[in-house]
Amino acid sequence: MKTVSTARMREIEARMAAEYGVTTEMLMDRAGYGVAHEVRTLADRAGFTDPLIQIFAGRGNNGGDAFVAARYLAEEDFSVEVLLAGSERDLEGDALRAFHQIKEGKVKFTEVPTRGDWDRLQHEWPGGDILVDGLLGTGLSGPARGPIAGAIRYINANAKRGFVVSIDVPSGMNADTGIAPGDVVWADLTVAIGLPKVGYLSPRALEYVGTVTVADIGIPWDLMELADGPVELITAADLRAMIPRRLRNTHKGSYGHVLILAGSADYPGAPTLALAGAVRSGVGLATAYVPGSLAISVSAALPDAIVRSAPATPAGTMSAAFWDHLRPRLSDYSAILIGPGMTPHPDVRTLVERLLVECRVPLVLDADALNVLEGDAARVAEAAGPVILTPHPGEMGRLLGCSTAVVQEDREAASRKAIEKTSAIVALKGAGTLVGAPGRPLHLNLSGNPGMAKGGTGDVLAGLIAGLAGQGLEPFDAVRAGVYLHGQAGDSVALRGSQQTLLASDLAMELTGVFREIMLR
């Protein structure tokens, strides 16, 4: 989905009114309804039965959206409290009308007009299970002050006990730059109103925006084209357009056959995790070749896949002699993944180089399949078929011949350089995974959480991407879909459990529920 600057968003809203008759009051109602829907979804995913929802409102239109969300949630019998950072006399226009509606609906509200009042409240009034930030919108100029600053501090102090949802932008953050010049809300979820804002894309914003969803306010397609951000955001709506409905008169051969080359004596678990991601992708068949000593344990761990032995080197990694067996069978597969847990052994490099020359189906290079190409990114550009690279920052640095720090200083520049050198589809993993391809704009993924910073999560992602590509998704779409679904799975696991205890194997299991959220069937 395209991203938008605040100036262009105002233009879009003005044209919606002038050309389509959509009033500002209607827009506020749609925004508030969308926020309420996301809060309800969060409550369901977190397993709350009767959560207390605290809604924090400023005096502008962002506060008006918060009032509307409060009304809709109260109508669904949620326990709702509205805390106004100011007083009723500060309100005007659509926000005032929305406030009157919650008063008439008997929604509990409290005026907290000064910063000192917020400081006292922090010691006297425990926070809710879900805290909805509607304090400041996209019109921020300078740091938050007065009662707004006090409310931001209250939200952050109580975030230890409740999830934080920000409306359109975390209060205190500039929606165009991602800079927070003063106090800022640290959100778990930001609900973009209409379109994602360009400020989300800044590395500085990653700590504040959390996961991002988009509330549909009915922007016509011709006006959506006015969005002017340089990077696009991957959203659930994008995936619904990518993944086709499965026909009834089909069989396993209709959904592709993915091959995974993975594992070594040092990393015996990697093949199982990659296979788990693949089989949960919907692919018809998944086959893994692993060094012979691993075959029995991998097969026992995942009976849904086909696991076969490959010859091994004395070091316990896959031998290059396996190529003679594999080469005549390449046409049996619709996508191939190589790399997870293989170690950067010279025989692994030989296998990678030969696949680049011979493989004509989507080829995913992950982990050690990237490490063996250290400083030789141009080799990928000579590939016979489409190539997908899934490096973390360290692997990207080795591929490009620079440090991890250089990659992290400007992830966009590193991604563009890798795409230029390799002519491949590149997914630079990390907080805010970037996906790009020749001739395509960069796409940012903001699903996922810090609990996914664990060994093995990348193996699951690589298998998922290979499985999606093996089903016939256009390779660029397979990568975009994979990183989003993978992050959503991580978010679902963390909501029901915790980030600390999240395991890579949990992600594959969670994909069932995440696919269900995206696809009806």
SEMAR-637853 format. One record per residue (C-alpha): residue in one letter; y, x, z. Coordinates in steps of 0.05 Angstrom, whole numbers, plus 5000, padded with zeros to 4 digits. Each point is the difference from the previous one (the first is absolute). Layout:
BEGIN
<a <Y X Z>> ...
//
This chain:
BEGIN
<m <5000 5000 5000>> <k <5069 5026 4982>> <t <5048 5020 5056>> <v <5072 4982 5004>> <s <5066 5025 5028>> <t <5041 4955 5045>> <a <5055 4992 4948>> <r <4950 4979 4947>> <m <4966 4952 5049>> <r <5066 4966 5013>> <e <5009 4993 4925>> <i <4931 4969 4992>> <e <5014 4950 5056>> <a <5068 4982 4969>> <r <4968 4988 4932>> <m <4945 4958 5032>> <a <5055 4955 5026>> <a <5041 4999 4936>> <e <4944 4994 4950>> <y <4944 4966 5038>> <g <5036 4960 5053>> <v <4968 5036 5059>> <t <5049 4995 5058>> <t <5007 5052 5055>> <e <4973 4948 5048>> <m <4938 4992 4957>> <l <4991 5076 4997>> <m <5004 5005 5075>> <d <4948 4945 5009>> <r <4953 5035 4952>> <a <5010 5067 5034>> <g <4988 4971 5069>> <y <4938 4964 4976>> <g <4973 5065 4971>> <v <5013 5037 5065>> <a <4965 4946 5040>> <h <4940 5005 4954>> <e <4995 5075 5010>> <v <5007 4993 5076>> <r <4945 4948 5000>> <t <4956 5046 4958>> <l <5013 5058 5047>> <a <4981 4957 5060>> <d <4935 4979 4966>> <r <4982 5071 4980>> <a <5014 5026 5070>> <g <4956 4947 5031>> <f <5055 4967 5041>> <t <4983 4929 5025>> <d <5068 4980 5030>> <p <5049 5056 4989>> <l <5071 5000 5026>> <i <5046 5013 4942>> <q <5069 5027 5017>> <i <5050 4995 4944>> <f <5063 5042 5002>> <a <5059 4976 4960>> <g <5067 5029 4981>> <r <5059 4959 4977>> <g <4992 5010 4924>> <n <4952 4974 4948>> <n <4944 5044 5027>> <g <5007 4961 5065>> <g <5000 4936 4959>> <d <4933 5020 4969>> <a <4975 5012 5071>> <f <5022 4930 5023>> <v <4963 4968 4941>> <a <4938 5041 5016>> <a <5004 4977 5072>> <r <5004 4927 4978>> <y <4939 5005 4955>> <l <4959 5037 5053>> <a <5019 4949 5054>> <e <4979 4944 4953>> <e <4931 5033 4997>> <d <4997 4999 5076>> <f <5011 5074 5012>> <s <5034 5020 5064>> <v <5069 5023 4976>> <e <5061 5028 5035>> <v <5064 5016 4963>> <l <5046 5054 5029>> <l <5069 5000 4968>> <a <5036 5067 5002>> <g <5068 4967 5010>> <s <5019 4928 5011>> <e <4999 4936 4960>> <r <5074 5005 4986>> <d <4987 5064 4960>> <l <4959 4961 4949>> <e <5026 4968 4937>> <g <4977 4972 4933>> <d <4925 4996 4985>> <a <4982 5039 5062>> <l <5036 4949 5044>> <r <4966 4942 4965>> <a <4932 5033 5010>> <f <5017 5011 5074>> <h <5017 4927 5009>> <q <4932 4981 4971>> <i <4962 5041 5052>> <k <5043 4969 5055>> <e <4983 4931 4975>> <g <4927 5020 4996>> <k <5002 5020 5074>> <v <4983 5073 4985>> <k <5014 5042 5062>> <f <5059 5046 4990>> <t <5041 5048 5042>> <e <5068 5030 4985>> <v <5004 5074 5018>> <p <5072 5017 4983>> <t <5011 5071 5026>> <r <4964 5066 4999>> <g <4999 4999 5076>> <d <4964 4933 4998>> <w <4946 5031 4956>> <d <4992 5059 5047>> <r <4990 4952 5058>> <l <4952 4957 4960>> <q <4957 5060 4985>> <h <4982 5005 5074>> <e <4995 4925 5013>> <w <4967 4968 4939>> <p <4934 5025 4972>> <g <4994 5003 4925>> <g <4958 4955 4956>> <d <4935 5012 4963>> <i <5038 5001 4935>> <l <5074 5020 4996>> <v <5037 4978 4938>> <d <5061 5041 4983>> <g <5055 4959 4965>> <l <5059 5038 5028>> <l <5030 5036 4940>> <g <4987 4992 4926>> <t <5017 5040 4939>> <g <5075 5001 5012>> <l <4997 5056 5052>> <s <5060 5047 5002>> <g <4998 5052 5055>> <p <4957 5001 5063>> <a <4982 4937 5038>> <r <5047 4985 5057>> <g <5009 4953 5060>> <p <4948 4947 5012>> <i <4964 5017 4935>> <a <4987 5071 5024>> <g <4977 4972 5066>> <a <4952 4952 4966>> <i <4971 5056 4957>> <r <4986 5041 5062>> <y <4968 4939 5033>> <i <4954 4990 4941>> <n <4979 5073 4997>> <a <4988 5003 5076>> <n <4955 4939 4996>> <a <4963 5023 4937>> <k <4948 5031 5047>> <r <4978 4929 5015>> <g <5013 4963 4935>> <f <4999 5008 4925>> <v <5068 5006 4967>> <v <5018 4962 4936>> <s <5067 5014 4965>> <i <5032 4952 4952>> <d <5019 5034 4934>> <v <5019 5066 5033>> <p <4990 5031 5069>> <s <5066 4988 5036>> <g <5041 5063 5001>> <m <4972 5029 4935>> <n <5040 5003 4936>> <a <4962 4960 4948>> <d <5024 5045 4943>> <t <4990 5069 5030>> <g <4948 4991 5054>> <i <5047 5036 5048>> <a <5008 4975 5071>> <p <5068 5023 5025>> <g <4987 4975 5071>> <d <4950 4956 5038>> <v <4947 4972 4954>> <v <4941 4953 5008>> <w <4931 5033 4990>> <a <4962 4944 4965>> <d <4925 4992 4991>> <l <5014 4953 4942>> <t <5061 4988 4957>> <v <5004 4935 4961>> <a <5042 5014 4938>> <i <5039 4939 4978>> <g <4990 4988 4926>> <l <4993 5073 4978>> <p <4987 5066 5037>> <k <5063 5040 5013>> <v <5009 5070 4973>> <g <5012 5028 5070>> <y <4926 4989 5017>> <l <4982 5055 4952>> <s <5037 5055 5038>> <p <4955 5046 5041>> <r <5050 4989 5056>> <a <4983 4926 5000>> <l <4925 5007 5008>> <e <5003 5001 5076>> <y <5041 4937 5002>> <v <4974 4951 4948>> <g <4926 5003 5016>> <t <4958 4958 4953>> <v <5040 4959 4950>> <t <4986 4930 4974>> <v <5044 4958 4955>> <a <5023 4928 5013>> <d <5005 4961 4935>> <i <5067 4965 4994>> <g <4989 4976 4929>> <i <5038 5053 4960>> <p <4992 4982 4926>> <w <4965 5052 4957>> <d <5061 5014 4958>> <l <5040 5017 5062>> <m <4943 5043 5029>> <e <5011 5045 4940>> <l <5069 5018 5028>> <a <4968 5039 5058>> <d <5027 5071 4994>> <g <4958 5044 5047>> <p <4970 5064 4972>> <v <4933 4991 5035>> <e <4957 4937 5004>> <l <4964 4974 5061>> <i <4926 4981 4997>> <t <4991 4929 5026>> <a <4945 4948 5007>> <a <5032 4961 4943>> <d <4988 5060 4954>> <l <4926 5002 5018>> <r <4990 4926 4986>> <a <5022 5013 4929>> <m <4954 5061 4992>> <i <4933 4977 5027>> <p <4967 4947 4955>> <r <4959 4942 5024>> <r <4926 5014 4996>> <l <4963 4956 4950>> <r <4938 4962 5023>> <n <4956 5020 4941>> <t <4999 5074 5017>> <h <4953 5053 5030>> <k <5007 5068 5033>> <g <5007 5033 4932>> <s <5063 4959 4989>> <y <5038 5037 5054>> <g <4988 5073 4984>> <h <4961 5058 5027>> <v <5036 5054 5039>> <l <4973 5070 5012>> <i <5019 5040 5062>> <l <4988 5075 5007>> <a <5012 5019 5072>> <g <4978 5034 5063>> <s <4976 5067 5026>> <a <4964 5027 5060>> <d <5067 5008 5033>> <y <5024 4929 4986>> <p <4940 4954 4998>> <g <5038 4936 5016>> <a <5048 5001 4941>> <p <4952 4970 4949>> <t <4985 4941 5044>> <l <5074 4985 5010>> <a <5016 5006 4926>> <l <4941 4957 4982>> <a <5022 4948 5051>> <g <5068 4995 4968>> <a <4968 4993 4931>> <v <4949 4946 5017>> <r <5054 4959 5035>> <s <5044 5004 4938>> <g <4957 4949 4962>> <v <4968 5050 4952>> <g <4932 4978 4975>> <l <4963 5065 5014>> <a <5017 5063 5039>> <t <4960 5064 4994>> <a <5010 5063 5040>> <y <4971 5069 4987>> <v <5001 5044 5062>> <p <4969 5067 5018>> <g <4926 4987 5012>> <s <5001 5008 5075>> <l <5049 4942 5008>> <a <4966 4948 4956>> <i <4957 4967 5053>> <s <5055 4992 5052>> <v <5051 4974 4949>> <s <4950 4951 4971>> <a <4982 4974 5069>> <a <5074 4992 5018>> <l <5016 4959 4938>> <p <4940 4965 4969>> <d <5047 4961 4954>> <a <5009 5063 4957>> <i <4954 5044 4959>> <v <4995 5070 5030>> <r <4967 5058 4964>> <s <4990 5073 5014>> <a <5035 5056 4962>> <p <4983 5074 5003>> <a <5038 5039 5052>> <t <5027 5070 5007>> <p <4979 5044 5059>> <a <5066 4979 5032>> <g <4977 4928 5000>> <t <5048 4974 4947>> <m <4983 4970 4932>> <s <4975 5050 4949>> <a <5030 5007 4931>> <a <4929 4997 4974>> <f <5005 4925 5011>> <w <5044 4996 4937>> <d <4940 5005 4954>> <h <4972 4936 5032>> <l <5067 4964 5002>> <r <5029 5013 4932>> <p <4953 4956 4958>> <r <5010 4943 5050>> <l <5076 4998 5001>> <s <5001 4939 4955>> <d <4962 4961 5053>> <y <5062 4995 5044>> <s <5066 4963 4995>> <a <5036 5046 5049>> <i <4985 5065 5036>> <l <5025 5027 5066>> <i <4990 5073 5020>> <g <5023 5040 5060>> <p <4993 4967 5069>> <g <4969 5050 5048>> <m <4975 5049 4946>> <t <5037 5063 5025>> <p <5039 5044 4951>> <h <4938 5037 4976>> <p <5002 5034 4931>> <d <4943 4953 4977>> <v <5044 4940 5017>> <r <5055 5029 4956>> <t <4950 5007 4943>> <l <4979 4927 5007>> <v <5072 4977 5001>> <e <5019 5041 4939>> <r <4941 4973 4961>> <l <5015 4929 5018>> <l <5072 5009 4978>> <v <4975 5022 4932>> <e <4944 4949 4991>> <c <5016 4938 5041>> <r <5034 4944 4960>> <v <5000 4946 5054>> <p <5050 5000 5058>> <l <4987 5063 5041>> <v <5025 5002 5072>> <l <5012 5069 5029>> <d <5005 4999 5076>> <a <4998 5051 5057>> <d <4962 5062 4980>> <a <5001 4982 4926>> <l <5075 5011 5006>> <n <4995 5061 5045>> <v <4958 5038 4949>> <l <5057 4991 4950>> <e <5050 5035 5045>> <g <5060 5024 4959>> <d <4968 4974 4936>> <a <5028 4930 4991>> <a <5007 5010 4925>> <r <4924 5000 4994>> <v <5000 4925 5015>> <a <5046 4986 4941>> <e <4944 5022 4953>> <a <4953 4945 5023>> <a <4961 4959 4950>> <g <5012 4935 5036>> <p <5046 4967 5052>> <v <5005 5039 5066>> <i <5021 4975 5068>> <l <5022 5051 5054>> <t <5001 4979 5073>> <p <5030 5060 5038>> <h <5027 5001 5070>> <p <5063 5044 5008>> <g <4960 5064 5013>> <e <4956 4990 4939>> <m <5062 4983 4958>> <g <5033 5064 5023>> <r <4939 5041 4981>> <l <4996 4966 4932>> <l <5073 5014 4985>> <g <5001 5069 5031>> <c <5049 4983 5056>> <s <4998 4986 5074>> <t <4985 4934 5034>> <a <5071 5002 5028>> <v <5030 5003 4930>> <v <4959 4939 4979>> <q <5022 4961 5062>> <e <5073 5018 4992>> <d <5003 4961 4935>> <r <4937 4960 4987>> <e <5029 4965 4939>> <a <5016 5067 4967>> <a <4931 5027 5016>> <s <4967 4938 4971>> <r <5041 5004 4936>> <k <4984 5074 4993>> <a <4925 4987 5009>> <i <5001 4945 4948>> <e <5037 5044 4951>> <k <4953 5058 5009>> <t <4935 4961 4999>> <s <5015 4938 4957>> <a <4958 4964 5052>> <i <5008 4940 5046>> <v <5020 5029 5067>> <a <4996 4968 5069>> <l <5036 5044 5051>> <k <4970 4976 5065>> <g <5036 4996 5067>> <a <5051 4955 5034>> <g <5027 4964 4939>> <t <4947 5018 4948>> <l <5032 5011 4931>> <v <4963 4980 4937>> <g <5024 5023 4932>> <a <4977 5012 4928>> <p <5030 5025 4935>> <g <5051 4951 4974>> <r <4997 4956 5063>> <p <5049 4993 5057>> <l <4977 5026 5068>> <h <4970 4947 5045>> <l <5003 5003 5076>> <n <4948 4971 5047>> <l <5023 4980 5070>> <s <4936 4969 5027>> <g <4962 5041 5051>> <n <5016 5032 5067>> <p <4995 5066 5038>> <g <4930 4982 5026>> <m <4975 5016 4930>> <a <5016 5074 5010>> <k <4927 5014 5012>> <g <4946 5039 4964>> <g <4962 4959 4949>> <t <5052 4947 4984>> <g <5016 5036 4934>> <d <4926 4998 4981>> <v <5000 4924 5007>> <l <5063 4995 4958>> <a <4972 5044 4945>> <g <4937 4958 4997>> <l <5040 4936 4998>> <i <5044 5025 4943>> <a <4939 5023 4960>> <g <4967 4933 5011>> <l <5060 4961 4976>> <a <5008 5045 4939>> <g <4925 4993 4986>> <q <5007 4924 4996>> <g <5049 5008 4942>> <l <5067 4997 5034>> <e <5051 5042 4963>> <p <4998 5066 5038>> <f <5072 4997 5023>> <d <4988 4930 5027>> <a <4936 5022 5034>> <v <5039 5053 5038>> <r <5057 4953 5020>> <a <4950 4947 5023>> <g <4958 5051 5037>> <v <5055 5030 5042>> <y <5028 4932 5018>> <l <4933 4970 5020>> <h <4981 5063 5038>> <g <5066 4997 5040>> <q <4992 4925 5013>> <a <4930 5013 5026>> <g <5028 5051 5048>> <d <5054 4952 5023>> <s <4949 4945 5013>> <v <4955 5046 5040>> <a <5059 5026 5042>> <l <5026 4929 5014>> <r <4933 4977 5027>> <g <4985 5065 5036>> <s <5047 5060 5003>> <q <5025 5056 4956>> <q <4970 5051 5048>> <t <4928 4975 4992>> <l <5002 4986 4925>> <l <4943 5034 4963>> <a <4992 5014 4926>> <s <4936 4958 4999>> <d <5040 4941 5027>> <l <5042 4999 4937>> <a <4942 4986 4953>> <m <4975 4944 5044>> <e <5070 4969 5003>> <l <5008 4998 4925>> <t <4962 4934 4998>> <g <5055 4964 5039>> <v <5056 5035 4963>> <f <4972 4980 4932>> <r <4996 4929 5027>> <e <5074 5001 5017>> <i <5017 5023 4930>> <m <4950 4960 4959>> <l <4979 4929 5013>> <r <4927 5014 4983>> 
//
